[in-house]
Amino acid sequence: MTQDQRDSLIATCIRALPNEGCGLLLGTPDGVVREVVASPNVADSARVYEIDSKVLLRAYRRADDEGIEVIGVFHSHTHSPAYPSPTDIAQAPDPSWHYVLTTFLPVEPEVRSYRIVEGEISEEPVLVDGVTEEPAPR
């Protein structure tokens, strides 16, 4: 992702406070983010998120029109580290997606990405303008 995309993701989550912020990632199958799409958190919660179904439908239609894909989802954790919660794991709809999390627990926002396949979590690097963003130690 680009620095602007990272900033957009974080801004979406800041605007949602005190609730979790969320949205979708559009891009290529190899994980290159083309666009960050903000969504209201229809769960209206600081502990869980739900993408607005209208945003999801528009994102899929737009991706089809532009020859790209919905490649993942992002959301913030307001009370815990940027690591998939049991709820995140249970609700992970697509093993090919990237599950990008941000938290506001450290002084600086932190962005991390994971793959969740059959309940197994594996972290993957986040590239911002081609540079790997180093996560803070847990």
N, CA, C and O atoms as CSV, one atom per row, in Angstrom:
chain,resi,resn,atom,element,x,y,z
A,1,MET,N,N,0.846,-1.179,0.000
A,1,MET,CA,C,0.000,0.000,0.000
A,1,MET,C,C,0.884,1.232,0.000
A,1,MET,O,O,2.063,1.174,0.349
A,2,THR,N,N,0.302,2.329,-0.391
A,2,THR,CA,C,1.052,3.581,-0.391
A,2,THR,C,C,0.890,4.263,0.975
A,2,THR,O,O,0.035,3.883,1.776
A,3,GLN,N,N,1.710,5.257,1.216
A,3,GLN,CA,C,1.590,6.024,2.453
A,3,GLN,C,C,0.220,6.702,2.520
A,3,GLN,O,O,-0.396,6.747,3.585
A,4,ASP,N,N,-0.255,7.223,1.401
A,4,ASP,CA,C,-1.585,7.849,1.382
A,4,ASP,C,C,-2.685,6.844,1.734
A,4,ASP,O,O,-3.632,7.182,2.444
A,5,GLN,N,N,-2.559,5.609,1.236
A,5,GLN,CA,C,-3.549,4.582,1.551
A,5,GLN,C,C,-3.498,4.226,3.040
A,5,GLN,O,O,-4.534,4.069,3.685
A,6,ARG,N,N,-2.287,4.102,3.571
A,6,ARG,CA,C,-2.124,3.825,5.006
A,6,ARG,C,C,-2.762,4.956,5.813
A,6,ARG,O,O,-3.495,4.703,6.769
A,7,ASP,N,N,-2.484,6.195,5.428
A,7,ASP,CA,C,-3.042,7.345,6.131
A,7,ASP,C,C,-4.568,7.350,6.052
A,7,ASP,O,O,-5.237,7.684,7.029
A,8,SER,N,N,-5.119,6.981,4.899
A,8,SER,CA,C,-6.564,6.926,4.724
A,8,SER,C,C,-7.183,5.865,5.636
A,8,SER,O,O,-8.218,6.099,6.260
A,9,LEU,N,N,-6.546,4.708,5.707
A,9,LEU,CA,C,-6.997,3.615,6.572
A,9,LEU,C,C,-7.025,4.096,8.023
A,9,LEU,O,O,-8.020,3.901,8.721
A,10,ILE,N,N,-5.946,4.718,8.475
A,10,ILE,CA,C,-5.868,5.191,9.855
A,10,ILE,C,C,-6.889,6.307,10.101
A,10,ILE,O,O,-7.538,6.331,11.147
A,11,ALA,N,N,-7.034,7.227,9.148
A,11,ALA,CA,C,-8.001,8.324,9.302
A,11,ALA,C,C,-9.421,7.781,9.419
A,11,ALA,O,O,-10.211,8.281,10.220
A,12,THR,N,N,-9.750,6.773,8.635
A,12,THR,CA,C,-11.075,6.146,8.721
A,12,THR,C,C,-11.312,5.621,10.134
A,12,THR,O,O,-12.394,5.790,10.697
A,13,CYS,N,N,-10.307,4.995,10.688
A,13,CYS,CA,C,-10.446,4.408,12.030
A,13,CYS,C,C,-10.489,5.490,13.108
A,13,CYS,O,O,-11.198,5.338,14.103
A,14,ILE,N,N,-9.749,6.566,12.928
A,14,ILE,CA,C,-9.793,7.671,13.888
A,14,ILE,C,C,-11.176,8.320,13.877
A,14,ILE,O,O,-11.732,8.620,14.933
A,15,ARG,N,N,-11.730,8.537,12.677
A,15,ARG,CA,C,-13.062,9.158,12.572
A,15,ARG,C,C,-14.142,8.317,13.260
A,15,ARG,O,O,-15.151,8.857,13.715
A,16,ALA,N,N,-13.937,7.008,13.338
A,16,ALA,CA,C,-14.937,6.118,13.922
A,16,ALA,C,C,-14.891,6.092,15.455
A,16,ALA,O,O,-15.836,5.627,16.093
A,17,LEU,N,N,-13.800,6.587,16.048
A,17,LEU,CA,C,-13.667,6.526,17.504
A,17,LEU,C,C,-14.863,7.174,18.196
A,17,LEU,O,O,-15.342,8.201,17.716
A,18,PRO,N,N,-15.358,6.633,19.280
A,18,PRO,CA,C,-14.758,5.588,20.097
A,18,PRO,C,C,-15.037,4.171,19.604
A,18,PRO,O,O,-14.622,3.202,20.240
A,19,ASN,N,N,-15.739,4.042,18.470
A,19,ASN,CA,C,-16.021,2.722,17.893
A,19,ASN,C,C,-14.874,2.252,17.010
A,19,ASN,O,O,-13.982,3.022,16.655
A,20,GLU,N,N,-14.920,0.981,16.668
A,20,GLU,CA,C,-13.970,0.453,15.697
A,20,GLU,C,C,-14.293,1.051,14.331
A,20,GLU,O,O,-15.460,1.198,13.968
A,21,GLY,N,N,-13.255,1.393,13.585
A,21,GLY,CA,C,-13.412,1.822,12.203
A,21,GLY,C,C,-13.173,0.636,11.291
A,21,GLY,O,O,-12.528,-0.335,11.686
A,22,CYS,N,N,-13.694,0.708,10.061
A,22,CYS,CA,C,-13.530,-0.433,9.168
A,22,CYS,C,C,-13.676,-0.022,7.711
A,22,CYS,O,O,-14.130,1.079,7.397
A,23,GLY,N,N,-13.283,-0.925,6.838
A,23,GLY,CA,C,-13.413,-0.703,5.410
A,23,GLY,C,C,-12.839,-1.871,4.636
A,23,GLY,O,O,-12.458,-2.893,5.205
A,24,LEU,N,N,-12.787,-1.699,3.330
A,24,LEU,CA,C,-12.336,-2.755,2.421
A,24,LEU,C,C,-11.079,-2.321,1.681
A,24,LEU,O,O,-10.783,-1.132,1.564
A,25,LEU,N,N,-10.359,-3.300,1.192
A,25,LEU,CA,C,-9.174,-3.067,0.380
A,25,LEU,C,C,-9.432,-3.614,-1.016
A,25,LEU,O,O,-9.767,-4.788,-1.178
A,26,LEU,N,N,-9.274,-2.765,-2.020
A,26,LEU,CA,C,-9.390,-3.196,-3.411
A,26,LEU,C,C,-7.988,-3.278,-3.981
A,26,LEU,O,O,-7.136,-2.443,-3.677
A,27,GLY,N,N,-7.749,-4.287,-4.811
A,27,GLY,CA,C,-6.418,-4.409,-5.387
A,27,GLY,C,C,-6.275,-5.602,-6.287
A,27,GLY,O,O,-7.245,-6.099,-6.860
A,28,THR,N,N,-5.043,-6.055,-6.401
A,28,THR,CA,C,-4.701,-7.157,-7.290
A,28,THR,C,C,-4.530,-8.443,-6.483
A,28,THR,O,O,-4.267,-8.390,-5.281
A,29,PRO,N,N,-4.679,-9.601,-7.140
A,29,PRO,CA,C,-4.585,-10.871,-6.414
A,29,PRO,C,C,-3.251,-11.076,-5.686
A,29,PRO,O,O,-3.183,-11.840,-4.724
A,30,ASP,N,N,-2.196,-10.399,-6.139
A,30,ASP,CA,C,-0.903,-10.550,-5.460
A,30,ASP,C,C,-0.772,-9.648,-4.237
A,30,ASP,O,O,0.305,-9.564,-3.647
A,31,GLY,N,N,-1.863,-8.968,-3.847
A,31,GLY,CA,C,-1.877,-8.214,-2.608
A,31,GLY,C,C,-1.529,-6.747,-2.722
A,31,GLY,O,O,-1.351,-6.081,-1.702
A,32,VAL,N,N,-1.425,-6.216,-3.941
A,32,VAL,CA,C,-1.142,-4.791,-4.104
A,32,VAL,C,C,-2.448,-4.017,-3.932
A,32,VAL,O,O,-3.405,-4.222,-4.679
A,33,VAL,N,N,-2.474,-3.135,-2.948
A,33,VAL,CA,C,-3.675,-2.338,-2.672
A,33,VAL,C,C,-3.768,-1.220,-3.697
A,33,VAL,O,O,-2.818,-0.461,-3.893
A,34,ARG,N,N,-4.911,-1.126,-4.345
A,34,ARG,CA,C,-5.184,-0.038,-5.287
A,34,ARG,C,C,-6.024,1.058,-4.639
A,34,ARG,O,O,-5.909,2.235,-4.979
A,35,GLU,N,N,-6.883,0.639,-3.684
A,35,GLU,CA,C,-7.730,1.636,-3.035
A,35,GLU,C,C,-8.198,1.148,-1.672
A,35,GLU,O,O,-8.458,-0.038,-1.470
A,36,VAL,N,N,-8.299,2.086,-0.749
A,36,VAL,CA,C,-8.869,1.858,0.573
A,36,VAL,C,C,-10.283,2.435,0.539
A,36,VAL,O,O,-10.470,3.615,0.240
A,37,VAL,N,N,-11.267,1.607,0.842
A,37,VAL,CA,C,-12.669,2.013,0.793
A,37,VAL,C,C,-13.224,2.020,2.218
A,37,VAL,O,O,-13.373,0.966,2.836
A,38,ALA,N,N,-13.525,3.200,2.730
A,38,ALA,CA,C,-14.074,3.329,4.084
A,38,ALA,C,C,-15.512,2.833,4.124
A,38,ALA,O,O,-16.248,2.939,3.143
A,39,SER,N,N,-15.897,2.294,5.263
A,39,SER,CA,C,-17.280,1.870,5.489
A,39,SER,C,C,-17.710,2.312,6.879
A,39,SER,O,O,-16.903,2.316,7.809
A,40,PRO,N,N,-18.964,2.680,7.022
A,40,PRO,CA,C,-19.458,2.865,8.385
A,40,PRO,C,C,-19.417,1.516,9.106
A,40,PRO,O,O,-19.608,0.470,8.486
A,41,ASN,N,N,-19.175,1.545,10.384
A,41,ASN,CA,C,-19.261,0.329,11.194
A,41,ASN,C,C,-20.721,0.190,11.619
A,41,ASN,O,O,-21.148,0.801,12.599
A,42,VAL,N,N,-21.483,-0.612,10.880
A,42,VAL,CA,C,-22.911,-0.724,11.173
A,42,VAL,C,C,-23.170,-1.451,12.489
A,42,VAL,O,O,-24.296,-1.434,12.986
A,43,ALA,N,N,-22.159,-2.084,13.058
A,43,ALA,CA,C,-22.302,-2.686,14.383
A,43,ALA,C,C,-22.318,-1.599,15.459
A,43,ALA,O,O,-22.774,-1.833,16.578
A,44,ASP,N,N,-21.811,-0.395,15.110
A,44,ASP,CA,C,-21.802,0.740,16.032
A,44,ASP,C,C,-21.231,0.334,17.391
A,44,ASP,O,O,-21.855,0.534,18.433
A,45,SER,N,N,-20.012,-0.250,17.348
A,45,SER,CA,C,-19.425,-0.854,18.541
A,45,SER,C,C,-17.933,-0.557,18.642
A,45,SER,O,O,-17.248,-0.380,17.635
A,46,ALA,N,N,-17.452,-0.509,19.863
A,46,ALA,CA,C,-16.016,-0.366,20.118
A,46,ALA,C,C,-15.332,-1.728,20.217
A,46,ALA,O,O,-14.116,-1.793,20.397
A,47,ARG,N,N,-16.086,-2.801,20.102
A,47,ARG,CA,C,-15.521,-4.153,20.252
A,47,ARG,C,C,-15.642,-5.029,19.010
A,47,ARG,O,O,-14.903,-6.004,18.878
A,48,VAL,N,N,-16.553,-4.706,18.100
A,48,VAL,CA,C,-16.735,-5.480,16.873
A,48,VAL,C,C,-17.012,-4.518,15.725
A,48,VAL,O,O,-17.353,-3.354,15.936
A,49,TYR,N,N,-16.858,-5.028,14.508
A,49,TYR,CA,C,-17.149,-4.198,13.344
A,49,TYR,C,C,-18.000,-4.989,12.369
A,49,TYR,O,O,-18.006,-6.220,12.376
A,50,GLU,N,N,-18.715,-4.258,11.536
A,50,GLU,CA,C,-19.478,-4.864,10.448
A,50,GLU,C,C,-19.481,-3.882,9.287
A,50,GLU,O,O,-19.890,-2.730,9.433
A,51,ILE,N,N,-19.021,-4.349,8.133
A,51,ILE,CA,C,-19.004,-3.536,6.921
A,51,ILE,C,C,-20.436,-3.315,6.454
A,51,ILE,O,O,-21.247,-4.241,6.468
A,52,ASP,N,N,-20.744,-2.107,6.046
A,52,ASP,CA,C,-22.059,-1.785,5.504
A,52,ASP,C,C,-22.276,-2.594,4.222
A,52,ASP,O,O,-21.418,-2.591,3.339
A,53,SER,N,N,-23.399,-3.276,4.116
A,53,SER,CA,C,-23.659,-4.138,2.953
A,53,SER,C,C,-23.689,-3.344,1.649
A,53,SER,O,O,-23.315,-3.870,0.601
A,54,LYS,N,N,-24.129,-2.080,1.697
A,54,LYS,CA,C,-24.140,-1.252,0.488
A,54,LYS,C,C,-22.717,-0.941,0.035
A,54,LYS,O,O,-22.432,-0.943,-1.163
A,55,VAL,N,N,-21.825,-0.673,0.982
A,55,VAL,CA,C,-20.419,-0.417,0.653
A,55,VAL,C,C,-19.803,-1.678,0.047
A,55,VAL,O,O,-19.061,-1.603,-0.932
A,56,LEU,N,N,-20.109,-2.822,0.625
A,56,LEU,CA,C,-19.582,-4.091,0.118
A,56,LEU,C,C,-20.049,-4.350,-1.312
A,56,LEU,O,O,-19.243,-4.716,-2.168
A,57,LEU,N,N,-21.337,-4.165,-1.577
A,57,LEU,CA,C,-21.882,-4.381,-2.915
A,57,LEU,C,C,-21.243,-3.425,-3.926
A,57,LEU,O,O,-20.836,-3.841,-5.011
A,58,ARG,N,N,-21.158,-2.137,-3.558
A,58,ARG,CA,C,-20.536,-1.159,-4.468
A,58,ARG,C,C,-19.068,-1.494,-4.721
A,58,ARG,O,O,-18.579,-1.342,-5.841
A,59,ALA,N,N,-18.368,-1.946,-3.689
A,59,ALA,CA,C,-16.951,-2.290,-3.850
A,59,ALA,C,C,-16.780,-3.467,-4.807
A,59,ALA,O,O,-15.894,-3.441,-5.661
A,60,TYR,N,N,-17.608,-4.486,-4.677
A,60,TYR,CA,C,-17.515,-5.635,-5.590
A,60,TYR,C,C,-17.851,-5.228,-7.025
A,60,TYR,O,O,-17.181,-5.657,-7.964
A,61,ARG,N,N,-18.869,-4.414,-7.194
A,61,ARG,CA,C,-19.237,-3.959,-8.545
A,61,ARG,C,C,-18.106,-3.128,-9.158
A,61,ARG,O,O,-17.750,-3.304,-10.324
A,62,ARG,N,N,-17.557,-2.231,-8.360
A,62,ARG,CA,C,-16.469,-1.382,-8.851
A,62,ARG,C,C,-15.237,-2.209,-9.188
A,62,ARG,O,O,-14.595,-1.982,-10.213
A,63,ALA,N,N,-14.909,-3.158,-8.338
A,63,ALA,CA,C,-13.762,-4.023,-8.596
A,63,ALA,C,C,-13.950,-4.776,-9.913
A,63,ALA,O,O,-13.026,-4.871,-10.721
A,64,ASP,N,N,-15.159,-5.311,-10.120
A,64,ASP,CA,C,-15.447,-6.009,-11.383
A,64,ASP,C,C,-15.292,-5.074,-12.580
A,64,ASP,O,O,-14.712,-5.450,-13.598
A,65,ASP,N,N,-15.812,-3.861,-12.453
A,65,ASP,CA,C,-15.733,-2.888,-13.549
A,65,ASP,C,C,-14.290,-2.503,-13.866
A,65,ASP,O,O,-13.952,-2.263,-15.025
A,66,GLU,N,N,-13.438,-2.443,-12.841
A,66,GLU,CA,C,-12.063,-1.981,-13.015
A,66,GLU,C,C,-11.052,-3.113,-13.167
A,66,GLU,O,O,-9.854,-2.858,-13.291
A,67,GLY,N,N,-11.522,-4.370,-13.158
A,67,GLY,CA,C,-10.616,-5.498,-13.337
A,67,GLY,C,C,-9.700,-5.746,-12.151
A,67,GLY,O,O,-8.594,-6.263,-12.306
A,68,ILE,N,N,-10.167,-5.376,-10.970
A,68,ILE,CA,C,-9.416,-5.655,-9.746
A,68,ILE,C,C,-10.302,-6.492,-8.839
A,68,ILE,O,O,-11.344,-6.981,-9.277
A,69,GLU,N,N,-9.906,-6.665,-7.580
A,69,GLU,CA,C,-10.667,-7.511,-6.668
A,69,GLU,C,C,-10.782,-6.860,-5.294
A,69,GLU,O,O,-9.998,-5.980,-4.940
A,70,VAL,N,N,-11.770,-7.307,-4.531
A,70,VAL,CA,C,-11.785,-7.006,-3.106
A,70,VAL,C,C,-10.788,-7.992,-2.504
A,70,VAL,O,O,-11.018,-9.201,-2.513
A,71,ILE,N,N,-9.674,-7.465,-1.979
A,71,ILE,CA,C,-8.595,-8.346,-1.510
A,71,ILE,C,C,-8.501,-8.410,0.014
A,71,ILE,O,O,-7.673,-9.138,0.561
A,72,GLY,N,N,-9.349,-7.646,0.692
A,72,GLY,CA,C,-9.282,-7.719,2.141
A,72,GLY,C,C,-10.153,-6.707,2.824
A,72,GLY,O,O,-10.913,-5.965,2.203
A,73,VAL,N,N,-10.014,-6.707,4.133
A,73,VAL,CA,C,-10.783,-5.832,5.007
A,73,VAL,C,C,-9.825,-5.250,6.037
A,73,VAL,O,O,-8.823,-5.870,6.393
A,74,PHE,N,N,-10.147,-4.050,6.508
A,74,PHE,CA,C,-9.364,-3.491,7.605
A,74,PHE,C,C,-10.298,-3.039,8.700
A,74,PHE,O,O,-11.459,-2.710,8.453
A,75,HIS,N,N,-9.783,-3.027,9.913
A,75,HIS,CA,C,-10.526,-2.463,11.031
A,75,HIS,C,C,-9.568,-2.128,12.162
A,75,HIS,O,O,-8.416,-2.562,12.183
A,76,SER,N,N,-10.077,-1.349,13.095
A,76,SER,CA,C,-9.254,-0.955,14.231
A,76,SER,C,C,-9.657,-1.733,15.470
A,76,SER,O,O,-10.798,-2.171,15.621
A,77,HIS,N,N,-8.680,-1.888,16.348
A,77,HIS,CA,C,-8.948,-2.396,17.683
A,77,HIS,C,C,-8.780,-1.219,18.626
A,77,HIS,O,O,-7.716,-0.604,18.681
A,78,THR,N,N,-9.826,-0.912,19.361
A,78,THR,CA,C,-9.795,0.235,20.255
A,78,THR,C,C,-9.314,-0.117,21.651
A,78,THR,O,O,-8.915,0.766,22.411
A,79,HIS,N,N,-9.347,-1.409,22.001
A,79,HIS,CA,C,-8.997,-1.831,23.360
A,79,HIS,C,C,-7.983,-2.967,23.400
A,79,HIS,O,O,-7.733,-3.538,24.462
A,80,SER,N,N,-7.403,-3.297,22.261
A,80,SER,CA,C,-6.475,-4.430,22.238
A,80,SER,C,C,-5.443,-4.225,21.132
A,80,SER,O,O,-5.609,-3.357,20.275
A,81,PRO,N,N,-4.377,-5.028,21.154
A,81,PRO,CA,C,-3.336,-4.898,20.130
A,81,PRO,C,C,-3.850,-5.217,18.727
A,81,PRO,O,O,-4.938,-5.769,18.561
A,82,ALA,N,N,-3.053,-4.862,17.725
A,82,ALA,CA,C,-3.377,-5.138,16.320
A,82,ALA,C,C,-3.069,-6.608,16.020
A,82,ALA,O,O,-2.096,-6.929,15.337
A,83,TYR,N,N,-3.919,-7.484,16.544
A,83,TYR,CA,C,-3.804,-8.932,16.352
A,83,TYR,C,C,-5.216,-9.485,16.298
A,83,TYR,O,O,-6.071,-9.050,17.069
A,84,PRO,N,N,-5.487,-10.444,15.396
A,84,PRO,CA,C,-6.854,-10.950,15.255
A,84,PRO,C,C,-7.415,-11.511,16.570
A,84,PRO,O,O,-6.788,-12.340,17.230
A,85,SER,N,N,-8.585,-11.046,16.918
A,85,SER,CA,C,-9.285,-11.533,18.110
A,85,SER,C,C,-10.012,-12.828,17.758
A,85,SER,O,O,-10.134,-13.160,16.579
A,86,PRO,N,N,-10.496,-13.565,18.756
A,86,PRO,CA,C,-11.307,-14.750,18.455
A,86,PRO,C,C,-12.510,-14.413,17.561
A,86,PRO,O,O,-12.880,-15.210,16.698
A,87,THR,N,N,-13.121,-13.237,17.763
A,87,THR,CA,C,-14.245,-12.820,16.915
A,87,THR,C,C,-13.767,-12.601,15.482
A,87,THR,O,O,-14.440,-13.013,14.537
A,88,ASP,N,N,-12.601,-11.950,15.311
A,88,ASP,CA,C,-12.050,-11.731,13.971
A,88,ASP,C,C,-11.826,-13.058,13.256
A,88,ASP,O,O,-12.131,-13.194,12.071
A,89,ILE,N,N,-11.298,-14.021,13.977
A,89,ILE,CA,C,-11.012,-15.332,13.382
A,89,ILE,C,C,-12.305,-16.024,12.973
A,89,ILE,O,O,-12.401,-16.571,11.875
A,90,ALA,N,N,-13.293,-16.000,13.853
A,90,ALA,CA,C,-14.570,-16.668,13.566
A,90,ALA,C,C,-15.288,-16.024,12.394
A,90,ALA,O,O,-16.020,-16.701,11.671
A,91,GLN,N,N,-15.088,-14.713,12.190
A,91,GLN,CA,C,-15.798,-14.004,11.135
A,91,GLN,C,C,-14.979,-13.832,9.865
A,91,GLN,O,O,-15.430,-13.151,8.945
A,92,ALA,N,N,-13.793,-14.423,9.782
A,92,ALA,CA,C,-12.944,-14.275,8.601
A,92,ALA,C,C,-13.587,-15.004,7.422
A,92,ALA,O,O,-13.571,-16.234,7.381
A,93,PRO,N,N,-14.162,-14.256,6.450
A,93,PRO,CA,C,-14.965,-14.893,5.409
A,93,PRO,C,C,-14.174,-15.531,4.273
A,93,PRO,O,O,-14.696,-16.419,3.600
A,94,ASP,N,N,-12.939,-15.112,4.037
A,94,ASP,CA,C,-12.256,-15.551,2.826
A,94,ASP,C,C,-10.777,-15.787,3.111
A,94,ASP,O,O,-10.067,-14.851,3.478
A,95,PRO,N,N,-10.298,-17.027,2.950
A,95,PRO,CA,C,-8.889,-17.309,3.253
A,95,PRO,C,C,-7.898,-16.603,2.322
A,95,PRO,O,O,-6.707,-16.550,2.629
A,96,SER,N,N,-8.360,-16.068,1.207
A,96,SER,CA,C,-7.437,-15.354,0.314
A,96,SER,C,C,-7.309,-13.874,0.687
A,96,SER,O,O,-6.433,-13.181,0.170
A,97,TRP,N,N,-8.167,-13.391,1.573
A,97,TRP,CA,C,-8.161,-11.984,1.961
A,97,TRP,C,C,-6.999,-11.644,2.873
A,97,TRP,O,O,-6.413,-12.510,3.524
A,98,HIS,N,N,-6.683,-10.357,2.901
A,98,HIS,CA,C,-5.742,-9.783,3.856
A,98,HIS,C,C,-6.577,-9.115,4.938
A,98,HIS,O,O,-7.483,-8.337,4.638
A,99,TYR,N,N,-6.273,-9.418,6.193
A,99,TYR,CA,C,-7.000,-8.856,7.336
A,99,TYR,C,C,-6.073,-7.852,8.006
A,99,TYR,O,O,-5.192,-8.220,8.782
A,100,VAL,N,N,-6.283,-6.595,7.696
A,100,VAL,CA,C,-5.388,-5.534,8.143
A,100,VAL,C,C,-5.989,-4.880,9.388
A,100,VAL,O,O,-7.144,-4.455,9.393
A,101,LEU,N,N,-5.188,-4.812,10.422
A,101,LEU,CA,C,-5.633,-4.273,11.703
A,101,LEU,C,C,-4.785,-3.089,12.106
A,101,LEU,O,O,-3.585,-3.048,11.832
A,102,THR,N,N,-5.406,-2.130,12.753
A,102,THR,CA,C,-4.680,-1.027,13.359
A,102,THR,C,C,-5.168,-0.880,14.793
A,102,THR,O,O,-6.303,-1.227,15.119
A,103,THR,N,N,-4.298,-0.365,15.632
A,103,THR,CA,C,-4.654,-0.117,17.020
A,103,THR,C,C,-4.135,1.246,17.422
A,103,THR,O,O,-3.205,1.780,16.818
A,104,PHE,N,N,-4.741,1.792,18.434
A,104,PHE,CA,C,-4.299,3.086,18.948
A,104,PHE,C,C,-3.706,2.946,20.340
A,104,PHE,O,O,-3.563,3.930,21.067
A,105,LEU,N,N,-3.360,1.704,20.709
A,105,LEU,CA,C,-2.742,1.483,22.016
A,105,LEU,C,C,-1.336,2.074,22.105
A,105,LEU,O,O,-1.031,2.724,23.104
A,106,PRO,N,N,-0.468,1.882,21.117
A,106,PRO,CA,C,0.812,2.585,21.198
A,106,PRO,C,C,0.579,4.076,20.942
A,106,PRO,O,O,-0.494,4.478,20.492
A,107,VAL,N,N,1.575,4.872,21.228
A,107,VAL,CA,C,1.451,6.312,20.986
A,107,VAL,C,C,1.222,6.568,19.500
A,107,VAL,O,O,0.366,7.372,19.131
A,108,GLU,N,N,1.977,5.893,18.654
A,108,GLU,CA,C,1.813,5.997,17.203
A,108,GLU,C,C,0.893,4.881,16.727
A,108,GLU,O,O,0.995,3.757,17.219
A,109,PRO,N,N,-0.009,5.161,15.777
A,109,PRO,CA,C,-0.848,4.080,15.246
A,109,PRO,C,C,0.015,2.975,14.647
A,109,PRO,O,O,1.072,3.231,14.070
A,110,GLU,N,N,-0.453,1.767,14.795
A,110,GLU,CA,C,0.257,0.601,14.292
A,110,GLU,C,C,-0.650,-0.111,13.298
A,110,GLU,O,O,-1.845,-0.263,13.549
A,111,VAL,N,N,-0.094,-0.549,12.174
A,111,VAL,CA,C,-0.849,-1.263,11.148
A,111,VAL,C,C,-0.175,-2.606,10.927
A,111,VAL,O,O,1.030,-2.670,10.688
A,112,ARG,N,N,-0.961,-3.688,11.007
A,112,ARG,CA,C,-0.432,-5.041,10.794
A,112,ARG,C,C,-1.410,-5.794,9.891
A,112,ARG,O,O,-2.595,-5.464,9.837
A,113,SER,N,N,-0.903,-6.811,9.181
A,113,SER,CA,C,-1.742,-7.588,8.272
A,113,SER,C,C,-1.556,-9.076,8.534
A,113,SER,O,O,-0.469,-9.530,8.889
A,114,TYR,N,N,-2.642,-9.829,8.351
A,114,TYR,CA,C,-2.633,-11.257,8.631
A,114,TYR,C,C,-3.386,-12.014,7.547
A,114,TYR,O,O,-4.217,-11.448,6.837
A,115,ARG,N,N,-3.084,-13.293,7.432
A,115,ARG,CA,C,-3.909,-14.236,6.681
A,115,ARG,C,C,-4.565,-15.115,7.732
A,115,ARG,O,O,-3.920,-15.504,8.706
A,116,ILE,N,N,-5.850,-15.434,7.544
A,116,ILE,CA,C,-6.565,-16.321,8.454
A,116,ILE,C,C,-7.174,-17.430,7.603
A,116,ILE,O,O,-8.121,-17.205,6.849
A,117,VAL,N,N,-6.619,-18.616,7.737
A,117,VAL,CA,C,-7.063,-19.762,6.947
A,117,VAL,C,C,-7.408,-20.887,7.911
A,117,VAL,O,O,-6.553,-21.374,8.652
A,118,GLU,N,N,-8.670,-21.289,7.891
A,118,GLU,CA,C,-9.168,-22.357,8.752
A,118,GLU,C,C,-8.778,-22.129,10.204
A,118,GLU,O,O,-8.380,-23.059,10.906
A,119,GLY,N,N,-8.900,-20.871,10.649
A,119,GLY,CA,C,-8.626,-20.536,12.034
A,119,GLY,C,C,-7.169,-20.336,12.374
A,119,GLY,O,O,-6.854,-19.958,13.503
A,120,GLU,N,N,-6.266,-20.575,11.435
A,120,GLU,CA,C,-4.834,-20.393,11.655
A,120,GLU,C,C,-4.428,-18.993,11.211
A,120,GLU,O,O,-4.785,-18.556,10.117
A,121,ILE,N,N,-3.685,-18.296,12.056
A,121,ILE,CA,C,-3.271,-16.922,11.791
A,121,ILE,C,C,-1.807,-16.897,11.404
A,121,ILE,O,O,-0.970,-17.514,12.063
A,122,SER,N,N,-1.497,-16.174,10.323
A,122,SER,CA,C,-0.092,-15.927,9.982
A,122,SER,C,C,0.047,-14.460,9.619
A,122,SER,O,O,-0.728,-13.922,8.828
A,123,GLU,N,N,1.058,-13.819,10.217
A,123,GLU,CA,C,1.289,-12.404,9.946
A,123,GLU,C,C,2.083,-12.269,8.661
A,123,GLU,O,O,2.917,-13.112,8.332
A,124,GLU,N,N,1.806,-11.191,7.942
A,124,GLU,CA,C,2.529,-10.893,6.713
A,124,GLU,C,C,3.001,-9.448,6.778
A,124,GLU,O,O,2.407,-8.631,7.482
A,125,PRO,N,N,4.060,-9.128,6.053
A,125,PRO,CA,C,4.560,-7.746,6.107
A,125,PRO,C,C,3.598,-6.775,5.445
A,125,PRO,O,O,2.868,-7.139,4.523
A,126,VAL,N,N,3.603,-5.539,5.922
A,126,VAL,CA,C,2.862,-4.446,5.314
A,126,VAL,C,C,3.892,-3.571,4.612
A,126,VAL,O,O,4.789,-3.022,5.252
A,127,LEU,N,N,3.760,-3.445,3.303
A,127,LEU,CA,C,4.662,-2.597,2.538
A,127,LEU,C,C,3.985,-1.254,2.296
A,127,LEU,O,O,2.891,-1.194,1.735
A,128,VAL,N,N,4.635,-0.185,2.718
A,128,VAL,CA,C,4.140,1.167,2.509
A,128,VAL,C,C,5.136,1.850,1.588
A,128,VAL,O,O,6.290,2.075,1.954
A,129,ASP,N,N,4.670,2.180,0.377
A,129,ASP,CA,C,5.543,2.739,-0.655
A,129,ASP,C,C,6.781,1.863,-0.858
A,129,ASP,O,O,7.892,2.365,-1.031
A,130,GLY,N,N,6.570,0.547,-0.833
A,130,GLY,CA,C,7.636,-0.401,-1.114
A,130,GLY,C,C,8.564,-0.687,0.046
A,130,GLY,O,O,9.520,-1.447,-0.114
A,131,VAL,N,N,8.316,-0.102,1.217
A,131,VAL,CA,C,9.159,-0.322,2.389
A,131,VAL,C,C,8.356,-1.081,3.422
A,131,VAL,O,O,7.212,-0.726,3.706
A,132,THR,N,N,8.950,-2.135,3.993
A,132,THR,CA,C,8.266,-2.921,5.009
A,132,THR,C,C,8.122,-2.104,6.272
A,132,THR,O,O,9.100,-1.584,6.808
A,133,GLU,N,N,6.887,-1.995,6.743
A,133,GLU,CA,C,6.619,-1.291,8.002
A,133,GLU,C,C,6.867,-2.268,9.128
A,133,GLU,O,O,6.233,-3.321,9.202
A,134,GLU,N,N,7.785,-1.919,10.000
A,134,GLU,CA,C,8.145,-2.806,11.112
A,134,GLU,C,C,7.168,-2.622,12.257
A,134,GLU,O,O,7.027,-1.519,12.785
A,135,PRO,N,N,6.478,-3.715,12.652
A,135,PRO,CA,C,5.547,-3.601,13.775
A,135,PRO,C,C,6.299,-3.479,15.104
A,135,PRO,O,O,7.425,-3.953,15.251
A,136,ALA,N,N,5.645,-2.836,16.052
A,136,ALA,CA,C,6.205,-2.757,17.402
A,136,ALA,C,C,6.181,-4.144,18.019
A,136,ALA,O,O,5.265,-4.917,17.739
A,137,PRO,N,N,7.157,-4.484,18.847
A,137,PRO,CA,C,7.130,-5.817,19.497
A,137,PRO,C,C,5.909,-5.954,20.370
A,137,PRO,O,O,5.463,-4.994,20.998
A,138,ARG,N,N,5.367,-7.173,20.404
A,138,ARG,CA,C,4.196,-7.440,21.253
A,138,ARG,C,C,4.634,-7.890,22.598
A,138,ARG,O,O,3.799,-8.165,23.460
